[in-house]
Amino acid sequence: MTNRVFDGLKVIDCASFIAGPAAATVMSDFGADVVKIEPPGAGDPYRRRAIPLPERPLNPGFILDARNKKSLALDLRSEAGRAVLYRLVRGADVFITNYPPPVRGRLKIAYDDLAPLNQRLIYASFTGYGETGPEANKPGFDATAWWARSGLMHLVRAGDEAIPARSLSGMGDHPSAMGTYGAIVTALYQRERTGKGAYVSSSLLANGLWANGCSLQAALCGDTVEVQPPRHEALSALRVHYQCRDGKWLLLSITSDEWRWEKFKGCFGSPDILDDPRFATSALRDANARELVRLLDGLFGQKDLASWRTILDEAGLIFGIVAETHDLADDEQVRAAGHLVPMSDADYLTINSPIEIRGQEKVKPRRAPAVGEHSAQVLRAAGYAESEIADLHEAGIIG
């Protein structure tokens, strides 16, 4: 298919790890030509984040976030390397970096270095803690800036006595990448109207605060914000998780309408135990939530998850299965909705980017490149002669 929304758009991914590169990955899904700049030799440190297997030499996260890209191994510490980058920037539409500002200054890839080369350039800056303030130059990962600093790590635990848990790898990076993607697309729209590029930015902390927005806004309005209570102390027994007979869990999310309570009771054959006067109204059910949780534990433990899914679905009640990661590849809804897609040149699935445009067929995912795999190809496209490319390689400027 031709005429993808970003066909012909040239993106330079001069970033490492996840949040910056993942924004470029989404653009590549819609046709953008993405060149990943990484140091010669070992390349992006994210490549080595997890121990590879003989049959899979790359970190699985790198497989996801570097798909569809061309790798140019380029020594930006040298003048000759920067000259190559500057030449690419003159013909680029978007430049993405998450290098800390002091590193950008040393490498001469800050906005003020690149903007004069191309007045239509969208310069996308991603940082840990924002562009201004005493910690603007401080490096951060999603675990430290998005999860811990935003208040999420404090709140998402089962009671004040529970020890805060670490976030999962990339848990904040991938949502943050969508913020960066949105900033870039907004700037491209502005460029269509003005003809001029822009400087756009996002950060892990900004996205973490946004993710924690409901609780944070409550605090800003003077409300008391408390951590999640332990499961057995839930404020509502109909918005808590229960273990089924086979050890699987499901999460209820049933509102307090009385007709829904009647529907819910019917799921158990209306046992007398749920006709207890203590549960007669929504207010009473919340007041006696601990006892109701205990009773429902016994009821849900009588059937396997598959049976409860059928029963609750037929009743039209809202719930979710607590999926285990290894189950998702076989999840009928996940597959049918196109959330997992096959690689075009490898025998495994990958995760689709989370937006769709009707009438747009995304690029079929291609494997992540080896370090410098496309160095010569990228330079040829930029007008370099074979002799110049050979000289740059011989000098160690490109890998």
C-alpha positions in Angstrom: 0.0 0.0 0.0 1.2 3.5 -0.8 0.1 6.9 0.5 0.7 6.2 4.2 0.3 9.4 6.3 4.1 9.7 6.9 5.4 8.4 3.6 8.5 10.4 2.7 8.9 11.9 6.2 12.5 11.7 7.3 13.1 11.1 11.0 16.4 11.0 12.8 16.2 9.0 16.0 19.3 10.2 18.0 18.1 8.8 21.3 18.7 5.8 23.5 16.7 3.3 25.5 12.9 3.6 25.2 10.8 6.7 25.3 12.4 8.7 22.6 13.0 5.8 20.2 9.5 4.4 20.7 8.0 7.7 19.5 10.0 7.2 16.3 8.8 3.6 16.1 5.2 4.8 16.0 6.0 7.1 13.1 7.7 4.3 11.3 4.6 2.2 11.5 2.8 4.9 9.4 5.6 5.0 6.8 8.2 7.4 8.1 11.8 6.7 7.1 13.6 6.5 10.4 17.4 6.5 10.8 18.7 5.5 14.2 22.0 7.2 15.2 24.0 5.1 17.6 27.7 4.9 18.6 29.9 2.6 16.6 30.8 -0.6 18.2 28.3 -1.6 20.9 25.6 0.8 19.7 22.6 1.9 21.9 23.1 0.5 25.4 19.5 -0.6 25.3 20.7 -3.4 23.0 22.4 -5.0 26.0 19.7 -4.4 28.6 18.7 -8.1 28.8 20.8 -11.3 28.3 20.3 -12.4 24.7 19.7 -16.0 23.6 21.8 -17.7 20.9 18.8 -17.8 18.6 17.8 -14.2 19.5 20.9 -12.0 19.9 18.9 -8.8 20.7 17.2 -7.6 23.8 13.4 -8.2 23.3 12.7 -4.6 24.2 15.1 -3.4 21.5 13.3 -5.6 19.0 10.1 -3.7 19.8 11.5 -0.2 19.9 13.9 -0.4 17.0 11.8 -2.2 14.4 11.5 -0.7 10.9 14.6 1.5 11.5 17.9 1.9 9.7 21.0 2.0 11.9 23.7 4.5 11.2 26.7 3.9 13.5 28.2 7.4 13.8 30.8 8.9 16.1 29.3 12.2 17.2 32.3 13.1 19.3 34.2 13.9 16.2 33.9 16.9 13.9 33.6 14.6 10.9 30.8 12.6 12.6 28.9 15.8 13.4 29.4 16.9 9.8 27.6 13.8 8.6 24.8 14.4 11.1 24.4 18.0 10.1 24.1 16.9 6.4 21.3 14.5 7.3 19.6 17.2 9.4 19.4 19.5 6.5 17.1 17.1 4.7 15.2 15.8 7.8 11.8 16.6 9.0 12.1 15.4 12.6 15.0 15.0 15.0 14.4 13.1 18.3 16.8 13.0 21.2 16.7 12.1 24.9 20.4 12.8 25.6 20.7 14.9 28.7 21.1 18.6 27.9 24.8 18.8 28.9 25.6 15.9 26.6 23.7 17.6 23.7 25.9 20.6 24.4 29.1 18.7 24.3 28.1 16.9 21.1 26.8 20.1 19.5 23.4 18.6 18.8 21.3 21.0 20.9 18.4 22.8 19.2 20.5 25.9 18.7 23.1 23.8 16.8 20.6 22.2 14.5 17.7 24.6 14.0 19.8 27.0 11.8 20.5 24.1 9.4 16.9 23.5 8.6 14.1 26.0 9.3 11.4 23.2 8.8 13.0 20.9 11.4 10.9 19.6 14.2 13.3 19.1 17.1 11.8 16.8 19.7 13.4 16.9 23.1 12.7 14.2 25.8 14.1 14.5 29.3 13.7 12.9 32.7 12.4 15.9 34.7 11.6 18.7 32.3 13.3 21.5 30.5 13.7 24.0 33.3 14.3 23.9 37.0 17.1 22.7 39.3 16.9 19.1 38.0 16.5 19.9 34.3 19.9 18.3 33.5 19.3 15.2 35.8 19.2 11.9 34.0 16.2 9.7 34.8 14.6 6.4 34.0 10.9 5.7 34.0 11.2 3.8 37.3 12.7 6.9 39.0 11.0 9.8 37.3 7.7 8.5 35.9 6.9 5.9 38.6 8.5 7.0 41.8 8.7 10.8 41.5 5.1 11.2 40.2 3.5 9.7 43.3 2.3 6.5 41.5 4.8 4.3 43.4 3.6 5.6 46.7 -0.1 5.2 45.9 -0.2 1.9 44.0 0.3 -0.5 47.0 -2.0 -2.4 49.3 -2.0 -0.2 52.3 0.4 2.0 54.2 2.2 -1.0 55.6 3.0 -2.5 52.2 6.4 -1.9 50.8 6.3 0.2 47.5 6.9 -2.0 44.4 9.2 -1.2 41.5 7.6 -0.6 38.1 8.0 -3.0 35.2 10.6 -2.3 32.5 9.3 0.3 30.1 6.0 0.7 31.9 6.3 4.5 31.9 8.5 4.8 28.8 5.9 3.5 26.3 3.0 5.8 27.5 5.5 8.7 27.6 6.6 7.9 24.0 3.0 8.6 23.0 3.2 12.0 24.6 6.3 12.7 22.5 4.6 11.3 19.4 1.7 13.7 20.0 4.0 16.7 20.4 5.7 15.8 17.1 2.5 15.4 15.2 1.1 18.6 16.6 4.3 20.4 15.5 4.0 18.9 12.0 0.4 20.2 11.8 1.7 23.7 12.8 4.4 23.4 10.2 1.7 22.8 7.6 0.2 26.1 8.5 3.3 28.2 9.0 6.0 26.5 7.0 8.3 26.6 10.0 9.7 23.9 12.3 9.4 23.9 16.1 11.0 22.8 19.3 8.8 20.4 21.2 9.4 18.6 24.5 8.1 16.1 26.9 9.5 14.3 30.0 9.1 11.2 32.1 8.0 13.3 35.1 5.4 15.2 33.1 3.9 12.0 31.8 4.0 10.4 35.2 2.1 13.3 36.7 -0.5 13.1 33.9 -0.8 9.4 34.6 -1.4 10.1 38.3 -3.7 13.0 37.3 -6.8 11.9 39.2 -5.1 11.6 42.5 -2.8 14.6 42.0 -5.7 16.9 41.0 -7.6 15.8 44.1 -4.6 16.7 46.2 -4.3 20.1 44.4 -8.0 20.7 45.3 -7.3 20.0 49.0 -8.6 16.5 49.2 -6.9 13.8 51.2 -5.3 11.2 49.0 -4.6 7.8 50.5 -2.8 4.7 49.2 -4.9 1.8 48.0 -6.2 -0.2 51.0 -5.3 -3.8 51.4 -7.7 -6.1 49.4 -9.6 -7.3 52.5 -10.2 -3.7 53.5 -11.6 -2.6 50.2 -14.1 0.3 50.3 -16.3 -1.6 47.9 -16.5 -5.4 47.6 -17.7 -5.0 44.0 -14.5 -3.2 42.9 -11.9 -5.7 44.1 -10.2 -8.8 42.7 -11.1 -12.4 43.5 -9.3 -15.7 43.0 -11.1 -18.5 41.1 -10.9 -22.2 41.8 -8.1 -22.7 39.2 -5.9 -20.0 40.9 -6.7 -17.4 38.2 -7.9 -13.9 39.3 -10.6 -11.6 38.0 -11.2 -7.9 38.9 -14.8 -6.6 39.4 -15.7 -3.1 38.5 -19.4 -2.9 39.2 -21.0 0.4 40.1 -23.4 0.8 43.0 -26.7 0.7 41.1 -29.2 -1.6 42.8 -30.2 -3.3 39.6 -26.6 -4.3 39.0 -26.5 -5.8 42.5 -29.5 -7.9 41.6 -27.9 -9.0 38.4 -24.7 -9.8 40.3 -26.6 -11.9 42.9 -28.1 -13.9 40.1 -24.7 -15.0 39.0 -24.5 -17.1 42.1 -28.1 -18.5 41.8 -29.2 -15.8 44.3 -27.8 -17.7 47.3 -29.4 -16.8 50.6 -26.0 -15.7 51.9 -26.2 -12.6 49.7 -29.7 -11.7 50.8 -28.3 -10.8 54.2 -29.8 -7.5 55.5 -26.2 -6.1 55.8 -26.0 -6.0 52.0 -29.5 -4.7 51.3 -28.4 -1.3 49.9 -25.3 0.1 48.3 -24.5 2.1 51.5 -24.8 -1.0 53.6 -22.7 -3.1 51.2 -19.9 -0.5 51.5 -20.2 -0.3 55.2 -19.9 -4.1 55.4 -17.4 -4.5 52.6 -15.0 -6.6 54.5 -17.6 -9.2 55.3 -18.8 -9.2 51.8 -15.3 -9.7 50.4 -14.9 -12.7 52.7 -18.2 -14.2 51.5 -17.4 -13.6 47.8 -14.0 -15.2 48.2 -15.8 -18.4 49.0 -18.3 -18.1 46.2 -15.7 -17.3 43.5 -13.5 -20.1 44.7 -16.2 -22.6 43.6 -15.7 -22.2 39.8 -12.8 -21.8 37.4 -12.1 -18.4 35.7 -13.6 -19.6 32.3 -16.9 -20.4 34.0 -17.0 -17.0 35.7 -16.2 -15.2 32.5 -19.2 -16.7 30.8 -21.5 -16.1 33.7 -20.5 -12.5 34.3 -20.5 -11.7 30.5 -24.0 -13.0 30.2 -25.1 -10.8 33.1 -23.7 -7.8 31.3 -21.4 -6.9 34.3 -18.1 -5.2 34.0 -15.0 -7.1 35.0 -11.6 -7.9 33.8 -9.5 -11.1 33.8 -6.1 -10.6 35.5 -4.1 -11.8 32.6 -0.7 -13.4 32.8 1.8 -12.0 30.3 2.4 -15.4 28.6 -1.3 -15.9 28.0 -1.7 -12.7 25.9 -0.3 -14.2 22.7 -3.3 -16.6 22.7 -5.9 -14.0 23.8 -8.6 -14.1 21.2 -9.5 -10.4 21.6 -5.9 -9.2 21.6 -5.3 -11.1 18.3 -8.6 -10.2 16.7 -8.2 -6.5 17.4 -4.7 -6.5 15.8 -2.8 -5.6 19.0 -0.2 -8.2 18.3 1.1 -8.5 14.7 3.6 -10.8 13.0 7.1 -9.6 12.0 7.5 -9.7 8.3 11.0 -11.1 8.5 11.1 -13.1 11.8 9.0 -15.9 13.3 7.6 -14.1 16.3 4.9 -11.5 17.0 5.4 -7.9 18.1 3.2 -5.4 19.7 1.3 -3.0 17.5 1.4 0.7 18.2 -1.7 1.7 20.1 -3.4 4.0 17.5 -5.1 3.2 14.2 -6.2 5.4 11.3 -9.1 4.0 9.3 -7.9 3.4 5.7 -4.2 3.4 6.7 -2.4 0.1 6.5 0.6 0.2 8.7 4.1 -0.9 7.6 4.6 -4.6 8.2 7.1 -4.7 11.1 10.7 -5.4 10.1 13.4 -6.7 12.5 15.5 -4.3 14.5 18.8 -3.5 12.7 22.3 -4.6 13.7 24.6 -1.8 14.8 25.5 0.3 11.7 23.7 -2.1 9.4 22.6 0.7 7.1 25.4 3.1 7.5 26.6 3.0 3.9 23.0 3.0 2.6 22.0 6.1 4.6 25.1 8.0 3.5 24.6 7.1 -0.2 21.0 8.4 0.1 22.5 11.6 1.5 24.7 12.0 -1.5 28.0 10.6 -0.3 30.3 9.0 -2.8 31.6 5.5 -2.2 35.1 6.8 -1.7 33.9 9.2 1.0 32.0 6.4 2.7 35.1 4.3 2.7 37.2 7.1 4.2 34.7 7.6 7.0 34.7 3.9 7.7 38.4 3.7 7.7 38.6 6.6 10.1 36.2 5.0 12.5 33.6 7.8 12.0 31.0 5.3 10.9 30.6 1.7 11.8 
